[in-house]
């Protein structure tokens, strides 16, 4: 693994390894979450099932991860998050580094996750609108992917995408391309699918999102109709900020309600 893979997470894992300790999957999760708040134990197990990391097993079957294993996980997660590389390509990178070779040159990181991605990337999953964790320029709309590229980046099959489109969960632009925000949605739908949640279960989520968008549009409609170009531009910024606040409110409500019900 090259020096480019080093992060705070890898450093913490290396510190643990220096003490002669291997990490449990729970400890690895805690190590990674500062840099990758969206990572889950299921995600780590999935990456293991794909052969991207091979932790040791105790006689009783428990996984034990070395600092090198954590470095590999960091590399995989970063390539997915920042460069939208499919697992097949990431595996080729890792194989090259295992042979002592440099991986192929990478394009500049894409900030194409949009406001939702920014919220999930902020502290405790609650990024501040317009702050360091936000995407105030709407960069998700600048990334353009063809259908095959979307399938590869999301790690899903054509039949999955067809079904998601039939439920209105993902959609193409008029030119047939997909932007970074749709890619973020596709990845989240795929992750939820690993827990058994099918598109039909997500219709309520889509309906709620449609209502929230309608509320934002209602607030900014007078600004968008204004004759002053600067006011119309301000309407776009206001819409993005309202959308970010709406997502933050939704996340906070879900977390608070879930905590209350689990405690009860």
HELIX and SHEET records of a PDB file:
HELIX    1   1 UNK A    3  UNK A    5  5                                   3    
HELIX    2   2 UNK A    8  UNK A   18  1                                  11    
HELIX    3   3 UNK A   25  UNK A   33  1                                   9    
HELIX    4   4 UNK A   41  UNK A   49  1                                   9    
HELIX    5   5 UNK A   67  UNK A   83  1                                  17    
HELIX    6   6 UNK A   87  UNK A   98  1                                  12    
HELIX    7   7 UNK A  114  UNK A  121  1                                   8    
HELIX    8   8 UNK A  123  UNK A  125  5                                   3    
HELIX    9   9 UNK A  139  UNK A  141  5                                   3    
HELIX   10  10 UNK A  147  UNK A  154  1                                   8    
HELIX   11  11 UNK A  158  UNK A  166  1                                   9    
HELIX   12  12 UNK A  180  UNK A  193  1                                  14    
HELIX   13  13 UNK A  199  UNK A  202  5                                   4    
HELIX   14  14 UNK A  203  UNK A  224  1                                  22    
HELIX   15  15 UNK A  229  UNK A  263  1                                  35    
SHEET    1   A 2 UNK A  56  UNK A  57  0                                        
SHEET    2   A 2 UNK A  63  UNK A  64 -1                                        
END                                                                             
